[in-house]
Each structure stands twice: as structure tokens, then as C-alpha cells.
Amino acid sequence: MNFEHTEDRRMLADTLNRFITEQYPFEVRKQVAGSEQGLSTAVWQQLAEIGALGALFPESVGGFGGAGFDVSVVFESLGRGLVVEPFLGALIVGRALAAAGSPAQQEALAGLIDGSTVAALAHDEPGNHYELSRVATRATPTANGWQLDGAKAVVLQAQAAQLLLVSARVAGDVEAEDGISLFLVPADAAGVQLRGYGRIDGGRAAEVTLQGVQLGADALLGAAGQGFATLELAIGWGLLALCAEAVGAMDVAKQYTLEYLQTRKQFGVPIGSFQALQHRMADVLLEIEQARSAVINAAAAMDADRLTRERALSAAKFSIGRIGARVAEEAVQMHGGIGMTWELPLAHYAKRLVMIDHQLGDEDHHLQRYIALGRSVA
């Protein structure tokens, strides 16, 4: 396996890192993350213009990348800047459209790529615990199409979105994989109600209620009742993105901690000269490299068969959850009390690393999933 990025990917990473450093410094990010909108429209458009969104999709649907390593490059840079703009929603919804959308539905990809359309995945439901197939929201056939009724929880950037990708059940038990359908729902459709709130790690999310939402037949993505495979694939891209984002955040937390150890003095010497702290920092560096290897493995597996891909993704997400929490804890502890203050950027990186573990399945969930997938191989 070649562990070096292509020249195009290196240029993309350099461009993104430079833009985030110059146009999205920590103070700007903190203001954006805590705003009522939860994102910066100007930054979103600028990131789209420099190709950050186009790199997430293959040329066949209007992008110019779309491989696992393209996605990981983009999200690692976003993680370095703690970018809160809705890239994850664009990736997941766009990948679902690319995999199962009709030619007419795939026209929406142009808006996702140029940043004119904000999309959000509305899949998780109140009371669920990461079970991908657990869908209680119902889709009922009507004379003109479909009616949706149900509720979705923690829909990222839903208030800013124009397009929602909603999972709903047309048949089967509440936990069955068969019977799940995906629907493209305008966020301003009659019967769609949002209750927004700020997220603990920045940005916004919303609870979404669907009451008698009337949709045309063309809102159905793919075949009725056969949406689980598309959902799993699209969320798989989201898992890769989150893991890469975490590696970017870990790198910055590591750098902050190294700088602090080299400058903070006790007994007249830098605390980084203390052997106990050197050993702890060496362990952190090794753990981060293990996390990076897990992301490389997952990115390389995105074009493999389903079991290979999903096992690599669950292995990466488990590793990221465990290692991210350790990096956050060690970085804060080696900073001492100041490491927990709102004014210090490190505290925000630590918080984001902990919260990434809880998105799209935590480490316990993905360890169990990895084991279950291994049994199916056997």
C-alpha cells in the first residue's frame, strides 16, 4: 500500500489548511460555533469555491475526487480547524444520492457541490442507541406519493438545511433492515417542524417532527423498502469522515501539548524535561499514529466488498473513540487546570474528540459490530 498522497491531494490539503489558518482562526471559529445560525455562510461558500465539497464526490456526479483518501484529506483538515460548517451532511446525503438517486434526483448534487444547497441526514430517532436499522418513522403510500409521520433526533444543521434525507419505514418490524425507505424532503415542507439548539461542541442541531408530510412519488430514493443498503453505505462515508476529522483534531491537540511542555516551567526547568511526562507524551504520539493507520485502512477499504469495508470502518471508529478520549484526557491533564478553560483552544479540541465518539455509533457499539461482522465472515 502506498501511504503517500497524490500531488493533487497534497495540494488540496495545503490549500485547505492555509485557508483555515488564515480565514478561520480559533476566535472566528468560536464566534461562528456559538452563533444562532451555527455556521458561516461566507466561509461555507469559500470552502466550496476552493474545492472542499467537490473533492468528496466522484467525477461521474460532478465532483473531482470521491475516493476514500480524498474524503479523509478534506476532513482531516476540517478537524484541524474544528470547522462546524455542514460538510458531514453534504457527504452523507450526497453519497446516498450518488448511489441510489434517479437522474432527476442526482441533479441536486450540483447544489451540494457548489455550496448553494445545505443538506442534512434525518435518521436517528428519540430513544435509539445507534441501531442503524431501528426506524419507527412511518411512510404511508398515498394517491399522489407518500405521507411521512414520525420524529428524528439530533439532526445536524437542520435549521440551515434546504434538503433533508429522511429514513422511514414502509413495512416490517421496527428493527428490521427490510422495509426501510429513504426520502428527499424539502426542509420547509408543510408538516416539518424543527426545534433547534446549540451543540456542546459547537454548531447547531435540531429535533425534527414530521406530521402528515405529503410528498410526491419522486421523493422516494431508490426502491421502496430497500433503502438500508444505501443508508449503510452513505453512513459508512460519514464514519470515515469523522475518523479523519478526529485525527486532524488529535494532531492539533498534540502540538498544543508539546508546546506547553516546552514552555511551562517548574523548579526553573520546562516540565517537558520530566521523565514521567515524556513517557506519557510518547504514549500519546504512538496512539495517534495508530489512529491514523486505522483511518488509512478504512479509506483504502471504501471500494472493497461490503464486509471488508464495514469491518474496516467499525475498527477505525472503535479506535478513534478509544484513542480520542485518551488524547483529550492526557492533553488536558498535562496542561493542568488551564486545560479546561473556555478561553484555551485545547479545551474545544478535547470536547470535540469526546463528542466524535458519540456520532454514528460509539466505541462500544462499533466493537460489537466488528465482532458481529467477523462472525458473518466465518
Salt bridges, closest charged atoms under 4 A:
GLU27 OE1 - LYS30 NZ 3.97
ASP70 OD1 - ARG9 NE 2.74
GLU76 OE2 - ARG292 NH1 3.50
GLU125 OE2 - LYS152 NZ 2.79
GLU175 OE2 - ARG134 NH1 2.75
ASP201 OD2 - ARG199 NH2 3.23
ASP201 OD2 - ARG352 NH1 2.59
GLU232 OE1 - ARG306 NE 2.66
GLU232 OE2 - ARG369 NH2 3.22
GLU245 OE2 - ARG352 NE 2.83
ASP251 OD2 - ARG80 NH1 3.84
ASP251 OD1 - LYS254 NZ 3.67
ASP251 OD1 - ARG292 NH2 2.85
ASP283 OD2 - ARG326 NH2 3.73
GLU287 OE2 - ARG322 NH1 3.20
GLU287 OE2 - ARG326 NH1 2.98
GLU289 OE2 - ARG292 NH2 3.14
GLU310 OE2 - ARG309 NE 2.85
GLU310 OE1 - ARG369 NH2 2.64
GLU330 OE1 - ARG280 NH2 2.56
